[in-house]
Amino acid sequence: MSDQNKCTARWAVVGLMVLLVGCAQSEPDSTVYSEAHPPISWADYVANETELRAAAFERSRNINSYTRAAPPDIRGWSPVDLVASEALITAAIDLCTLSETETENLLNPIQYPEDAFAYELAMAERGILQAQVRLWRHCRASIADPHYPVTPETLLRLLQQAALTERGYAMGALAHCMFDIADAARMPHSSFELDKQLFWEARAMAQLDLGTLAAVELRRSSAPLYEEDTQERYLWRTLHYLAQVFSGSEGFARPMSQAERDAHLDFFVHFNHRSDEIDQTQVEATQQRVKEWLRQHPQAFALFDLPDRCRQAKGDWGNYDGVNQALARYGLRIKPPGMLLEGPQAVAP
């Protein structure tokens, strides 16, 4: 494996810790937080971890010797503590408040083949949320090419401004940008920028952001050093499937019988596994985890959003029938505006 691929694989392994998969570590350097401990602020977390990370370096003199015992406990972290002060000056503006012409131009930049990026960047500088979230695509190149037309600092500022809206797709775009910058710049594992990236990624995944779920799944598949937790993998693939159905993604939202829906879900979750390779005990345990996760995040579907959703008629949002078919095996349902129901009260919307 080349040095470049090794670096990418290492970062994929570390980034996937946000899925709460605890890879076995010998003598971890970081403090292990649990639900039993009170939330800790970002400032206190940095203060505690700085000493631990310095000690790890002193022992090995290797900037990549630091290992996290577990994903950081982000419950006490505030989004405003994790962004540059410049990102706090003005709030992002929702695309849906613009004129129809501006909306169409932004959503279809191909109409400006010679200056599409310049136009998009100008809209982002104006604070247009949906223009800002598109900028993550340029983050890796901004590190690799010193002559790139926009700097990493500018991209991060604009994406941070978008993420402060706390919409899943915006937080996911910032997390993706931070991952690409860290990977391209080969930041050491002890960098607190990685902890910030995990925060935004976890927040986006809690809202079932499609882009973040897909990116994490892709990084997992390309990380040979990753020790896979089968239940965790199936959990997030199931949630990814539910999000695809709810959003009306092609191939997921078409009408199906209950038997077809169950088979479709199983195929997606167990993709690349033969039926004789699937441990049914694991499947049952995973299904229980899915149910527990949904109970712990009852607003996940209510918070789910897409950048251009304002194009749809108000009130006409979400494939409830398809999702409720998929949720039937868990004894759960949702009804507008995404409320989770359970048991005999769970009636069709």
N, C-alpha and C positions, 0 to 999 in steps of 0.2 A: 504494500500500500504506500503511495507517495506521501510526502510530508503534508502536502495540501489536503489530501483525503483524510489523513490521520487527524489533522487539526479540525476539519469539518466534522468528522465522526465524534471526536471528543466533545465538541460543542453540541452536537446533536444529543449525546448522552446526557450532558449536564442540563440542556434545555428541557429535555423530557422529564426531568424530575418534577416539573410543575404538575404532572399527572399524579403526583403522590405515590410514585413507585419507588420504594426504598431499595436501591441496589446495595448489596452487602459491601461494607467498607471496613477496613481495619484501622482502628484508632482514628476515627474521624476527628477533624479539627474544629468543627462548628458546634455550637450549642444546639441541642435537640429540644425543640419546643413542642408542646402538645396541647390538646384542647383543655387539659387540666390546668395549664398555666394561664394567668391573665394575659391579655394582649399586650404587646410591647410596641412602643412607637418606633418609627424609622430612626430617629436620632439615637435612641437607646440601643437599638439593634446594631447600628453602625459602631457605636462606642464599644459594645461588648465584642463584636466580631473583629474589630480592628486589631485588638490585642491577640485574639486567637490566630488570626491570619498572619500576623507578624511573627508569632512564635513558630508557626508552621514553616515559614520561610527560613527562620534562623536555624531550625533543625536540619533542613535539607539544602538550603541555598538554591532552591529550584522554585521559580515563580509559579509553576503549575503543580506544586506539591500539595496545595490546599484541596481538601475534599469536604463537601457538605454532607453532614450526617443525614440530613433530610431536607426537603423543601422548606424554605423559610416560612415562619408563621406571619402571614401578612395581615392578620385581622386588625392590628392596631396601626397600620400604615395609612396615611392620608395621601390621596393623589397629588395634592398641591405640594407636598414635601418631596416629590420625586421628579419634578419638572424644573426647567430653568425659569428664572423670574420673568424673563421676556415673554414666556408663554402665558403669563397671568395678566398681561396688560389689557388684552381685549378677548372677548369670548367669540367662539366660532359661530358662524351664521349658517342656519339650515338652508339647504338648496331650495326647499319647498317655498321659501319666502321670496324667491326671485321671480322675475318675469318669465313667461313661457319661452321666449327667445333665448334668454340667457341659460335657462335650464337645458334646452335642447343643444345649445352650443357646447356646454360643458359635458353633457353626457355623450356627445358625439364629436369628440375633438378631431376625428378623421376629416371633418369638413375644413380643417386648417392644416393641411399636410406639411406645410413648410414651417409653421410655428406653433404646432399643437402643444408642445411642452411649454413654450413661453407663455402661451395663453393660459394653460392649466396652472402654471406657477403664479401667474398674476392673479388668478382667481383665488388661489390658496393664500396669497399674501393679503388679499382682501378679507380673508377669514372664512371663505366658503368651505364648510365642513367636508362636503363630498369631494371637493378638489384636493383638500389636504390629505384625505385618506388614500388617494391615488399615489401619493408621492413615495410610499414605501418601496415601490419598484426601482427607485433610483438610488437607494441607500448603499447597496453593495458597490455599485459603479462609482459613487462619489468618493469612496475610499480608494478604490483601485486606480482611478484616473485623476491625477492632480489637476488636470485641466477641465474637469467635468463642469458643466455650466451652473451647478449649484453645489454648495458645500454640505458636508454632513451636519454641521451645526445648524444650518438653515432648515434642513429637512427635519431634524429632530425637534426644533422649535415649533414648526408648523404642525407636525404630527402630535406633539405634546398638547398644543392648543386644541386639536381635535379630540384627543383622548380625554381631556378634562370634561367633555360632555358626558363621559361615562357610558357611551353607546358601545355595544360589543364590537361592531366592525371597526370603530375608531381606535379602541384600545388594542384590538388585534393588529391593526395596521402599524401602530407604534411598536408593539412587541416584535413584529416581523422585521421592521426596520432596525431595531436595536440588535436583534439576533444577527442580521446580515452584517451590520457594522462591526460587531464584536468578532464575528467569524473572519471577515475580511482583514480586520486590523490585528487579528490574533491576540486579542486581549487575554491576559492571564486569568486563570480560573478564579482567582481571589478578588477580581474586580467587582466592586459593588454595582457596576452597571448591569452585571448579569442578574443580581438580585432584583433590580428594578425591572428588568425584562421579564423575569418570572412573575412579578406582581401583575404587570399589564396582561401577560398571557393568561394567567389564572383568572383574572377578572373577565377577559373576553370569552374564555371557555365556559365560565359560569352562565353566560348569556347565550351559549350554544352558537357562537359566531362561526359560520361555515368556513371562512378563510383560515381562521386560527386552527380549527379542528383538522382541516385538510393539511395545513403546513406541519403540524405536529405529527400527524400520521406519516407524512412523507419523510420527515426527518427520522422517524423511528425506523422506517424500512431501509434507510441508507446508513444506519449506524450499526456496524457489525460488533462494536464493543458493548452494545446495549444488552443487559440481561433482562429479557422480557418477562414481565408479570402478565400471565395470560388473562387473569381476571380483569386487570386494569386495561389491557388492550381491548378486550371485548366490551367493557363498560363504555369506553369512549367511542368505539366504533358504533355501538348501539345508539348513543346520544347523537353521533354524527348522522346516522340514518334518520333518526326522528327529526332532526333539524332540516335535512334535505326534504323530507316529506312535507313538513310544515311550510317550508318556503315555496313549495310548488316546483321544485327542480325537475327538469325533464327526466323522465324514466322512473321517478319516485312517486309522483302525484297522480298518475293515471288510476282510474277506478279499478279495483281488484276485489275479488271475493276474499273472505276472511282467510281461507286456506292459502290463497295466492299471496296475500300480504304477509302471513307468517313465514312462508317459504322465501319470499323476497328479502325479508329482514334477516333470516338465518343465512342466506347466501351472502349478503353484504357483510355481516358480522364475521362469518367464518370463511371469508374469501381466501383461496389458496390452501385450504385445509380439506383433505378427504374426510368423508363421514366417519371412517374407521379411526381417524386420528383425533377426533373430538371427544374429549372426556366429558361425559354427560354430568358428572358430579360438578365439574368446573362450570359447566353451562348453568346449572341450577344455582350455584353460588353466585355467578355473575348476574343472573337475572334478579336475584335478591339485592345485589349491590346497585343495580340500575334503579330498582324500586326505592331503595333507601336514598339514593342521590336525588331522585325527583322529589321525594318527600322533603328533603333538606333544601331544595331549590324550587319551591312552588311557583315562583315568579319567572322561571326560566323562559317559558314560551311567551309570557306577557312582555318580557324585555327584549325578546328576539326582534331583530330589525335588519333591514338591508339599506344600503346607501340611497337607492333610487325608489324607495317604497312609496314616496309621495305621488308617483305616477298612477298608483292604483286608487280606486274609489275608496273613500273613507268607509270603514266598516266592512269592506270586502277584503279581508286580509287573513291569511292563514288557512291551510288545508286541514281543518279540524276533523273531517271524516277520516282521512287517511291516517292521521296521527292516532286517533282513537282506535282505529283498527289495530295499529301496531302496539298500542298500550294495553289492549285487551288482555294479553297474557299476564300482565302485571296487576290486573284488577284496578287500573287507573283510567281516568279520562280527563280531558280538558274541555273547557267551554270558554267562549269569549268573555273577557279579553285575555285568555290564557290561564284561567284559574284551574288549578289541579283539584280533581275530585276523586274520591275513593269509595269503594263499597257500593251499597244499594242506592246511595244518593247520586251515583255517577250515571247521569242520563245523557242521551245524545243532545248536542246543542241544536 
